[in-house]
Amino acid sequence: MLAEVKLNTLGTLVAASVRNSSDEESGRKGPRRRITKRERKRVIEVYATGMSTRAVGAQLGMSKTVVLRILHQADVQVRPRGHEPSNSDWPVVEHEKRLRFR
């Protein structure tokens, strides 16, 4: 924990706050939120359409790391990085094709 104290010119306490140091180190912008069962199910459904973990996270408002954690906890086989689906493999979502060439 980090304590921050502000004093005025006379040495009187003006403000004090306490922060968790792990929040600052991790770069987290706010408090952790619980991922609901419905959100977990949606992550798996969207990933199964062929979207990358990064695109799934962007669409659902979570990080790629959280998406990967959800997939691993659900025992979903994660495609290798940079996986280029063949015609018989995972379907490619149209916006994913555009993302590759930017």
C-alpha positions, 0 to 999 in steps of 0.5 A, a space after each residue: 500500500 502507498 500512502 500519500 499525504 499533502 500538507 499546507 505551508 503551515 504543516 497542517 494536513 490537507 489531504 490523505 489517500 491510500 492506494 494499493 501498490 499492485 494497481 499502480 504497478 499493473 497499470 490497471 485503470 479501475 477496480 477489478 470486476 467479476 466476469 459473469 457466466 454470460 460474459 464467459 459464454 459470449 467470449 467462447 461463442 465469439 472466439 469460435 467464430 474465428 476472431 482473434 483473442 485480441 478482437 474478441 477482447 476489443 469487441 467485448 470490452 476486456 483485455 486479450 489476457 482475460 479472454 485467454 484466461 477464460 478460454 483456458 479455464 473452459 478448456 477451449 483449444 486456443 489457436 496458435 498465434 498468427 493462425 491463418 485459417 484454411 477453408 475447412 478450418 475456423 471461419 474468418 470474420 470479414 473485419 478480421 481480414 481488414 485488420 490484418 492488412 492495416 
